[in-house]
Amino acid sequence: MPDDLKARQLHLNGIIVGMAGVKKLNGRANESTKVETLTIDAIKAELDFIDVQLKRKGG
């Protein structure tokens, strides 16, 4: 199970990095929409939950 969690963690981190990269490419997209903000907050909450699970399992 920890390998699945680590894979999910990498995937979610990649999504956040990808979203930041797209915003840099599009100069007019410097303002975050509410949906983007909520999505990033949800991803960060999931990453925090994964960290807790990994620590609990010793990973």
C-alpha positions as YAML, in Angstrom:
chain: A
units: angstrom
residues:
- id: 1
  name: MET
  ca: [0.00, 0.00, 0.00]
- id: 2
  name: PRO
  ca: [2.74, 2.59, 0.72]
- id: 3
  name: ASP
  ca: [3.97, 2.26, -2.88]
- id: 4
  name: ASP
  ca: [0.49, 3.18, -4.10]
- id: 5
  name: LEU
  ca: [0.46, 6.15, -1.76]
- id: 6
  name: LYS
  ca: [3.88, 7.31, -2.95]
- id: 7
  name: ALA
  ca: [2.77, 7.00, -6.57]
- id: 8
  name: ARG
  ca: [-0.38, 9.01, -5.82]
- id: 9
  name: GLN
  ca: [1.71, 11.61, -4.01]
- id: 10
  name: LEU
  ca: [4.02, 11.99, -7.01]
- id: 11
  name: HIS
  ca: [1.05, 12.22, -9.35]
- id: 12
  name: LEU
  ca: [-0.66, 14.95, -7.33]
- id: 13
  name: ASN
  ca: [2.59, 16.92, -7.00]
- id: 14
  name: GLY
  ca: [2.96, 16.68, -10.77]
- id: 15
  name: ILE
  ca: [-0.52, 18.10, -11.26]
- id: 16
  name: ILE
  ca: [0.29, 21.11, -9.08]
- id: 17
  name: VAL
  ca: [3.58, 21.70, -10.91]
- id: 18
  name: GLY
  ca: [1.83, 21.33, -14.26]
- id: 19
  name: MET
  ca: [-0.85, 23.83, -13.31]
- id: 20
  name: ALA
  ca: [1.82, 26.34, -12.29]
- id: 21
  name: GLY
  ca: [3.66, 25.81, -15.59]
- id: 22
  name: VAL
  ca: [0.54, 26.48, -17.65]
- id: 23
  name: LYS
  ca: [-0.13, 29.70, -15.78]
- id: 24
  name: LYS
  ca: [3.39, 30.94, -16.59]
- id: 25
  name: LEU
  ca: [2.93, 30.23, -20.29]
- id: 26
  name: ASN
  ca: [-0.31, 32.15, -20.52]
- id: 27
  name: GLY
  ca: [0.37, 35.72, -19.39]
- id: 28
  name: ARG
  ca: [-3.29, 36.60, -19.09]
- id: 29
  name: ALA
  ca: [-3.96, 33.66, -16.79]
- id: 30
  name: ASN
  ca: [-2.11, 35.14, -13.83]
- id: 31
  name: GLU
  ca: [-5.34, 35.43, -11.87]
- id: 32
  name: SER
  ca: [-6.48, 32.25, -10.19]
- id: 33
  name: THR
  ca: [-10.11, 31.36, -10.60]
- id: 34
  name: LYS
  ca: [-12.15, 30.04, -7.71]
- id: 35
  name: VAL
  ca: [-12.20, 26.59, -9.29]
- id: 36
  name: GLU
  ca: [-8.40, 26.55, -9.60]
- id: 37
  name: THR
  ca: [-8.00, 27.69, -6.01]
- id: 38
  name: LEU
  ca: [-10.43, 25.05, -4.73]
- id: 39
  name: THR
  ca: [-8.74, 22.37, -6.84]
- id: 40
  name: ILE
  ca: [-5.28, 23.23, -5.55]
- id: 41
  name: ASP
  ca: [-6.57, 23.35, -1.97]
- id: 42
  name: ALA
  ca: [-8.19, 19.93, -2.41]
- id: 43
  name: ILE
  ca: [-4.99, 18.47, -3.86]
- id: 44
  name: LYS
  ca: [-2.94, 19.89, -0.99]
- id: 45
  name: ALA
  ca: [-5.39, 18.43, 1.53]
- id: 46
  name: GLU
  ca: [-5.09, 15.04, -0.17]
- id: 47
  name: LEU
  ca: [-1.28, 15.33, -0.06]
- id: 48
  name: ASP
  ca: [-1.43, 16.07, 3.67]
- id: 49
  name: PHE
  ca: [-3.65, 13.02, 4.18]
- id: 50
  name: ILE
  ca: [-1.22, 10.86, 2.20]
- id: 51
  name: ASP
  ca: [1.67, 12.14, 4.35]
- id: 52
  name: VAL
  ca: [-0.21, 11.09, 7.49]
- id: 53
  name: GLN
  ca: [-0.89, 7.65, 6.06]
- id: 54
  name: LEU
  ca: [2.72, 7.18, 5.00]
- id: 55
  name: LYS
  ca: [4.00, 8.19, 8.43]
- id: 56
  name: ARG
  ca: [1.52, 5.83, 10.08]
- id: 57
  name: LYS
  ca: [2.69, 2.93, 7.90]
- id: 58
  name: GLY
  ca: [6.36, 3.81, 8.34]
- id: 59
  name: GLY
  ca: [6.91, 4.76, 4.69]
...
